[in-house]
Amino acid sequence: MILHQIITSLLETDAYKLSMGQAIYHYFSRYKTTWTFKCRNKDVHFTPEMVHEIRQQIQAYCGLRFTEDELEYIDNIRWIKGSYVDFLRLWQPRFEDFEITEDAECGLAIETKGTWLNTSMYEIPTLAIVNEVYFRMAHGYDSLFARFKERLEEKIGWLERDELCIGTFSEFGLRRRLSAEAQDLVVRRLKEADLGSSAFIGTSNVFLAKKYDLVPVGTMAHEWIMCVGQGDHRHNPAYSNHYALDAWVEEYGVLNGIALTDTITTDCFLRDFNLTLATLFSGTRHDSGDPYAWGEKMLSHYESLGIDAKTKTLLFSDSLNFKKADAIYSHFCDRAKVAFGIGTYLSNDTDVPALNIVMKTTSCNGQAVAKLSDTAGKGMCKDAGYIQFLESCIRWRMENEPHFSRT
């Protein structure tokens, strides 16, 4: 490797990977998935030297194991069970699951294939490696980091002086961070600062949550609904949320309960989010579409079920900055608990645009899976025919099926 090792602990992942991983281990350990990398920036190119470095960094990541100290930390997370901790004690990433080539328009192609238990865990470290390699090798990193620090202090000042108020928020920037150094600085500075009326409570990065005694924040991602709802070929995919949320409740009961709404559109999600589920889950997460329209829709839904929305959390996590969060908080704070997960704006804000890179599940158990979010273009599927099939299933359900029972 040309650079220092970027991922130095298996805890350097988002918390929802552990939450989903436990449920996958207990109920879906036989599932097989394929994940595909994509760079959406049209003006970004990865050189062969970068691809070689990324390959070497991923191989180094695959040499890591959880330490007993790390396993003890995981075991103390309220909803994590000893059986899963014992599995993690034996678990290791497999470099053989990766295919890394230059065969893409951007110069970098990555695909992982294997058990869902394994491939799910690769997404976040892979994206963090790609980001840091790119910014260290394509740009003058020292000048980028200097500008990053300037902007961070400016943002923190807005909260310290109560020029902006965003209530409760967490840092969600691991997958698109400038560097490990940059994300560590963000979390440290936010924890030590007096943020006025705002409250920094946690980070999605489990390693940094442990290091700075913060809450490791994260429940479920789109992959959970996609694979549970669409991976069993006997299921009608328009009921993906029904299968996924039921399995989540089976694993966690009332714990760890923020439901992601937009995997196959929020309107379809609400058909399955009945009184029982809306009561059990402590809130819902917005990740695409207009945040105000989404929030109003969720408030109306809770009201229709006779649930006091002030007891529920609306978690916003889609392309946020402090000014957007301030406006959203002001709009909803008197009617519900409002929280934010803020990512790239905190972990990779410099004079160079951040990479818009993703790694998505593209097949499960030999069949395509897809996300149809509330914003066009956020999904990723290799099979256009499957997208048409999924759309037709959802359309039929929305047009022909009566609304759900309240219970």
C-alpha positions in Angstrom: 0.0 0.0 0.0 1.1 3.5 -0.7 -1.1 5.0 2.0 -1.5 4.1 5.7 -4.1 1.5 6.4 -7.5 3.2 6.2 -9.8 0.7 8.0 -8.0 -0.4 11.1 -10.9 -1.9 13.1 -14.0 -4.0 12.1 -16.0 -1.5 14.3 -15.4 1.1 11.5 -18.8 0.4 10.1 -22.3 1.9 10.5 -24.3 0.7 13.5 -27.2 -0.5 11.3 -24.9 -3.1 9.8 -24.7 -4.8 13.2 -28.5 -4.4 13.8 -29.3 -5.9 10.4 -26.4 -8.4 10.8 -27.9 -9.9 13.9 -31.3 -10.4 12.3 -29.7 -11.8 9.1 -27.7 -14.3 11.3 -30.8 -15.5 13.1 -33.3 -15.7 10.2 -31.6 -15.3 6.8 -28.2 -16.8 7.1 -28.7 -18.9 3.9 -29.4 -15.9 1.7 -26.9 -15.0 -1.0 -26.5 -11.5 -2.4 -24.6 -9.5 -5.0 -23.5 -5.9 -4.3 -22.4 -3.5 -7.0 -20.4 -0.3 -6.7 -21.3 2.8 -8.7 -19.8 6.3 -9.0 -22.5 8.8 -10.0 -20.0 11.7 -10.5 -19.6 12.1 -14.3 -16.3 14.0 -14.0 -14.5 11.6 -11.7 -12.0 9.0 -12.9 -10.1 6.5 -10.8 -6.5 5.9 -12.2 -5.0 2.4 -12.3 -2.8 3.4 -9.4 -5.9 4.3 -7.3 -7.6 1.0 -8.2 -4.5 -0.9 -7.1 -4.4 1.0 -3.8 -8.1 0.3 -3.2 -7.5 -3.4 -3.9 -4.6 -3.4 -1.4 -6.6 -1.5 1.2 -9.5 -3.9 0.9 -7.2 -6.9 1.2 -5.8 -5.3 4.4 -9.3 -4.8 5.7 -10.0 -8.5 5.1 -7.1 -9.3 7.5 -8.9 -7.7 10.5 -10.7 -9.5 13.3 -12.9 -8.2 16.1 -10.9 -7.9 19.4 -12.3 -9.1 22.7 -12.6 -5.5 23.8 -14.6 -4.6 20.7 -16.8 -7.7 21.2 -17.5 -6.7 24.8 -18.6 -3.2 23.6 -21.0 -4.7 21.1 -22.3 -7.1 23.7 -23.3 -4.2 25.9 -25.5 -2.6 23.2 -28.9 -3.2 24.6 -30.5 -5.1 21.7 -27.4 -7.2 20.7 -27.6 -10.9 21.7 -24.8 -13.1 22.9 -25.4 -15.6 20.0 -24.5 -12.9 17.5 -21.5 -11.7 19.5 -20.2 -15.3 19.4 -20.7 -15.4 15.6 -18.7 -12.1 15.3 -16.0 -13.7 17.4 -15.5 -16.1 14.5 -16.4 -13.8 11.6 -13.9 -12.5 9.1 -14.2 -10.6 5.8 -13.3 -12.7 2.8 -11.2 -11.1 0.1 -12.3 -13.9 -2.3 -15.8 -12.3 -2.2 -14.5 -9.2 -4.0 -14.0 -8.6 -7.7 -12.2 -5.3 -8.2 -11.3 -4.2 -11.8 -10.9 -1.1 -13.9 -13.9 -2.2 -16.1 -16.1 0.8 -15.6 -16.6 4.3 -17.1 -15.2 5.9 -14.0 -12.2 3.5 -14.0 -13.3 1.5 -11.0 -15.6 -1.5 -10.8 -16.3 -3.4 -7.6 -18.7 -6.3 -7.0 -19.1 -8.6 -4.0 -20.8 -11.9 -4.0 -21.5 -14.3 -1.2 -23.7 -14.8 1.8 -25.7 -11.8 2.9 -24.1 -12.2 6.3 -20.7 -11.4 4.6 -21.5 -9.0 1.8 -23.7 -6.7 3.9 -20.7 -6.0 6.1 -18.4 -5.0 3.2 -20.4 -2.0 1.9 -19.4 0.7 4.4 -15.7 0.0 4.8 -15.4 -0.3 1.0 -16.9 3.1 0.4 -14.8 4.7 3.1 -11.7 3.2 1.5 -12.6 4.4 -2.0 -13.3 7.9 -0.7 -10.0 8.3 1.2 -7.9 6.8 -1.6 -9.4 9.1 -4.1 -9.1 12.3 -2.1 -5.5 11.6 -1.0 -4.3 10.5 -4.5 -6.3 12.9 -6.8 -6.0 16.1 -4.8 -3.8 18.0 -2.4 -5.1 16.4 0.7 -3.4 18.8 3.2 -5.1 21.8 1.6 -8.4 20.0 1.5 -8.2 19.1 5.2 -7.3 22.7 6.1 -10.4 23.9 4.4 -12.4 21.2 5.9 -11.4 22.3 9.4 -12.3 25.9 8.6 -15.8 25.0 7.4 -16.3 22.7 10.4 -15.5 25.4 12.9 -17.9 27.8 11.1 -20.7 25.3 11.3 -20.2 24.6 14.9 -20.2 28.3 15.6 -23.7 28.7 14.1 -25.0 26.2 16.7 -22.9 27.5 19.6 -24.4 31.0 19.0 -27.9 29.6 18.5 -28.0 31.2 15.0 -29.4 27.8 13.9 -31.2 25.2 16.0 -31.5 21.6 14.8 -32.6 19.8 18.0 -31.2 16.3 18.4 -28.8 15.1 15.7 -26.2 12.4 14.9 -23.2 12.2 12.5 -23.8 9.8 9.6 -20.8 10.4 7.4 -18.6 7.3 7.4 -19.4 6.1 3.9 -18.5 9.4 2.2 -16.0 10.9 4.6 -12.9 12.8 3.4 -10.8 10.6 5.6 -10.8 8.8 8.9 -8.9 11.8 10.4 -11.6 14.1 9.2 -14.5 12.1 10.6 -12.7 11.7 14.0 -12.2 15.4 14.2 -15.9 16.1 13.5 -17.1 13.7 16.2 -14.6 15.0 18.7 -15.4 18.6 18.1 -19.1 18.1 18.2 -18.9 16.2 21.4 -16.7 18.8 23.2 -18.6 21.9 21.9 -21.5 23.7 23.7 -24.0 23.6 20.9 -26.7 25.8 22.5 -30.2 24.6 21.9 -29.0 21.7 19.7 -27.8 18.4 21.0 -25.2 16.1 19.4 -26.0 12.5 20.7 -24.2 10.0 18.5 -22.6 8.7 15.3 -23.3 5.9 13.0 -19.6 4.9 13.1 -19.4 2.3 15.8 -15.7 2.7 16.3 -16.0 6.4 17.0 -19.1 5.9 19.2 -17.0 3.6 21.4 -14.0 5.9 21.3 -16.0 9.0 22.4 -18.7 7.3 24.5 -21.5 8.3 22.2 -24.6 6.4 21.1 -24.0 4.1 18.0 -27.0 5.2 15.9 -28.6 3.1 13.2 -31.5 0.7 12.7 -32.1 -0.6 9.2 -31.1 0.2 5.6 -32.9 -0.3 2.3 -31.1 -3.7 1.9 -33.2 -5.1 4.7 -36.5 -4.4 3.0 -35.2 -5.3 -0.4 -33.7 -8.7 0.6 -36.3 -9.8 3.2 -39.2 -8.6 1.0 -37.9 -9.6 -2.4 -35.3 -12.3 -1.7 -38.0 -15.0 -1.1 -39.3 -15.5 -4.6 -42.7 -16.7 -3.3 -43.4 -13.2 -2.0 -45.2 -10.5 -3.8 -42.6 -7.7 -3.7 -45.3 -5.0 -3.2 -45.5 -6.4 0.4 -41.8 -6.1 1.0 -42.3 -3.8 4.0 -44.8 -6.2 5.6 -42.3 -9.1 5.5 -39.4 -6.9 6.5 -41.0 -5.1 9.4 -42.6 -8.3 10.8 -39.2 -10.0 10.8 -37.7 -7.0 12.5 -40.3 -7.1 15.3 -39.7 -10.8 15.6 -36.0 -10.1 16.3 -36.2 -6.9 18.3 -39.7 -6.4 19.7 -40.0 -2.8 20.8 -36.2 -2.2 20.8 -34.2 -0.7 17.9 -37.3 0.6 16.2 -36.9 3.3 13.5 -38.6 2.1 10.3 -37.2 3.2 6.9 -40.2 4.2 4.7 -39.0 4.7 1.2 -37.7 1.4 -0.2 -40.7 0.9 -2.4 -42.2 4.3 -1.9 -43.6 5.7 1.3 -47.2 5.5 0.1 -46.8 1.7 -0.2 -45.0 1.5 3.1 -48.0 3.2 4.8 -50.3 0.4 3.6 -48.4 -2.0 5.9 -47.6 0.4 8.7 -50.7 -0.5 10.7 -51.6 0.3 14.3 -49.5 -2.6 15.7 -46.3 -1.7 13.8 -46.8 2.1 14.3 -47.1 1.5 18.0 -44.1 -0.9 18.3 -41.7 1.2 16.2 -40.5 4.4 18.0 -40.4 6.3 14.7 -39.7 6.5 11.0 -36.8 7.7 8.8 -36.9 10.0 5.8 -34.3 9.3 3.1 -35.8 10.6 -0.1 -38.5 12.9 -1.5 -39.7 16.2 -0.1 -39.1 16.2 3.7 -42.0 18.4 4.5 -44.5 16.4 2.4 -43.1 13.2 4.0 -43.4 14.6 7.5 -46.9 15.8 7.0 -47.9 12.4 5.6 -46.4 10.6 8.6 -48.2 13.0 11.1 -51.5 12.4 9.3 -50.9 8.6 9.3 -50.3 8.6 13.1 -53.4 10.7 13.6 -55.5 8.3 11.5 -54.4 5.5 13.8 -55.1 7.4 17.0 -51.4 7.7 17.9 -50.1 10.8 19.5 -47.3 11.8 17.1 -45.5 13.7 19.9 -44.5 10.3 21.2 -42.9 9.3 17.9 -39.6 10.3 16.2 -39.3 11.7 12.7 -35.7 11.1 11.7 -34.5 13.0 8.6 -31.3 11.8 6.9 -31.5 12.8 3.2 -28.7 15.2 2.0 -29.0 17.5 5.0 -27.0 20.6 6.0 -27.5 22.6 9.2 -29.7 25.3 7.4 -32.0 22.6 6.0 -32.2 20.9 9.3 -33.0 24.2 11.1 -35.9 24.8 8.8 -37.3 21.2 9.1 -36.9 21.3 12.9 -38.8 24.6 13.1 -41.6 23.2 11.0 -42.1 19.9 13.0 -40.7 20.3 16.5 -44.0 21.1 18.1 -45.8 18.1 16.6 -43.3 15.2 16.9 -39.9 14.3 18.2 -37.5 15.5 15.5 -34.0 14.1 14.9 -31.4 14.3 12.1 -28.7 12.1 10.7 -26.2 14.3 8.9 -23.6 12.8 6.7 -21.5 14.2 3.9 -22.0 17.8 5.0 -20.2 17.0 8.2 -17.6 14.5 7.1 -16.6 15.7 3.6 -17.2 19.5 3.1 -14.3 21.1 1.2 -13.7 23.1 -1.9 -13.8 19.9 -3.9 -17.3 18.3 -4.4 -17.8 15.1 -2.5 -18.0 11.8 -4.3 -21.5 10.5 -5.0 -20.7 6.8 -4.7 -22.9 4.0 -3.6 -22.7 0.2 -3.2 -26.1 -1.4 -3.6 -27.6 -4.9 -3.4 -28.4 -5.8 -7.0 -29.5 -9.4 -6.5 -30.6 -11.7 -3.7 -30.9 -15.5 -4.1 -30.3 -15.3 -7.8 -33.0 -12.8 -8.6 -32.8 -9.0 -9.1 -33.9 -6.7 -6.3 -34.6 -3.1 -6.5 -35.4 0.1 -4.6 -38.1 2.5 -5.8 -37.6 5.5 -3.5 -39.5 8.7 -3.3 -36.8 10.4 -5.5 -36.3 9.3 -9.0 -32.8 8.0 -9.8 -31.8 6.9 -6.3 -32.3 3.2 -7.1 -29.9 0.8 -8.8 -30.9 -2.4 -10.6 -29.3 -4.3 -13.4 -32.6 -5.8 -14.6 -35.0 -3.2 -16.2 -37.6 -6.0 -16.5 -37.6 -6.6 -12.8 -38.1 -2.9 -12.1 -41.2 -2.9 -14.4 -42.5 -6.0 -12.6 -42.0 -4.4 -9.2 -43.7 -1.2 -10.4 -46.6 -3.1 -11.7 -47.0 -5.0 -8.5 -47.0 -1.8 -6.4 -49.4 -0.1 -8.8 -51.9 -3.0 -8.7 -51.8 -3.0 -4.9 -52.2 0.7 -4.6 -55.1 0.8 -7.1 -57.0 -2.3 -6.1 -56.4 -3.3 -2.5 -58.4 -1.8 0.2 -56.5 0.0 2.9 -55.1 -2.1 5.8 -56.9 -2.9 9.0 -56.0 -0.5 11.8 -54.6 -3.4 13.8 
